[in-house]
Amino acid sequence: MTGSDGIEKYILPNLLKFTGYTASTSPDTLAGRVDVPLANIIKMNANENPYGCSPRVSRALAAYPSFHIYPDDGQQELRRLLAGYTGVDAARIVAGHGSNTLIDFIARLFVGPGDEVITCVPTFDLYRFSTELCRGTVVNVTRDDSFAVDVARVKDAVTARTKVIFLATPNNPTGNIVPRADIVEIIDTGVPVVVDEAYYEFSGETVMPLVDKYPNLMVLRSFSKWAGLAGLRVGYGVFPPRVAGYLMSIKIPHNVSVAAEVAVRESLADIDYLQSNVKAVIKERTRLFEALKSVSWLRPYPSRANFIYCALLKGSARELLLRLERRGILVRHFDKPLLKNSLRISVGKPEHTEALVAALRALEP
Ligand SMILES: Cc1ncc(COP(=O)(O)O)c(C=O)c1O
């Protein structure tokens, strides 16, 4: 079968030209393209934790005896552990294979053909991705020049077809938070609101204490960033209990691996260690910001996450990305209407900042 007479005629027409999510480059794919050994690559392109996971996680996984047994589909222990960490009732919690999958389950639960989902762009692209997969319509509300959410325009964008409003705080890729008063004003529309706090541990700002008060508030969190578990894939959401019940019934069975469950348990048992790494990243974020500011042709934006968004005042961000890549330093680049000629740089260890800044000085456009 080839061309449009082939398998395509069976595929959903709306998915034939679907724009997928652009994932960051993985070092494994770079052999021959970089001038340094792959082991020496400095990865500042995916907001991972440069300190890795807790050593307790590695030890527990190496010793785990039962990988041949399915995980508990009801996530009972996991939900209890997450309830302890977040301070909310376990009946509100649903865990997933990364918080990405919670975004997807939310879209499946709320969004059908013609329904509208409001996002505040530029923002994390998964909200569009999952909405479009469910044949919903994304209503983009543009942020202002400093990337603040325009609350009045979000409220104006609400229609009878609006099913969900997504707010990332801190926002990816711009790094700024949405002030709590703005979030509450948007929650007051009565529309289901998802507050994506994937970077909460680096910002210290959360609306979790509001979940009891607002029956339309959902909060997403991740273990990818603060706990260094991006590769193991585990995230969770806190929902109104009835919504958590519906999500538990539509989620893919066994959607969190036993390895991820073990990793959450051991991470939470080693929380002081992980929080000290978070503190080191926050400290380094300030150093990285100052270092980027000292480069005359860069304009970094203040960040409350573990990355810094940075506009280029001369030269091409794409060129720069490729030249940094050659030297073994990976960053993310953007060049689209709302994110013109810019980079997003994840906060690394102090030596990563040094190497990046030395490379930037050598590569001035
Ligand atoms: C705003 C935001 N939400 C959610 C995620 C998904 O994280 P994960 O699926 O690794 O938990 C990311 C990852 O980059 C993100 O930036």
The ligand as a MOL file (V3000), in Angstrom:
LIG
                    3D

  0  0  0     0  0            999 V3000
M  V30 BEGIN CTAB
M  V30 COUNTS 16 16 0 0 0
M  V30 BEGIN ATOM
M  V30 1 C 5.3540 22.9000 31.8700 0
M  V30 2 C 5.6330 21.4320 31.7690 0
M  V30 3 N 4.6800 20.5600 32.1380 0
M  V30 4 C 4.8610 19.2380 32.0670 0
M  V30 5 C 6.0550 18.7200 31.6080 0
M  V30 6 C 6.1600 17.2410 31.4800 0
M  V30 7 O 7.0310 16.6710 32.3810 0
M  V30 8 P 7.0790 15.1070 32.6120 0
M  V30 9 O 6.1640 14.4490 31.6230 0
M  V30 10 O 8.5000 14.7380 32.4390 0
M  V30 11 O 6.5770 14.9000 34.0310 0
M  V30 12 C 7.0810 19.5640 31.2160 0
M  V30 13 C 8.3330 19.0110 30.6880 0
M  V30 14 O 9.1670 19.6240 30.1130 0
M  V30 15 C 6.8550 20.9570 31.2950 0
M  V30 16 O 7.8010 21.8320 30.9050 0
M  V30 END ATOM
M  V30 BEGIN BOND
M  V30 1 1 1 2
M  V30 2 1 2 3
M  V30 3 2 2 15
M  V30 4 2 3 4
M  V30 5 1 4 5
M  V30 6 1 5 6
M  V30 7 2 5 12
M  V30 8 1 6 7
M  V30 9 1 7 8
M  V30 10 2 8 9
M  V30 11 1 8 10
M  V30 12 1 8 11
M  V30 13 1 12 13
M  V30 14 1 12 15
M  V30 15 2 13 14
M  V30 16 1 15 16
M  V30 END BOND
M  V30 END CTAB
M  END
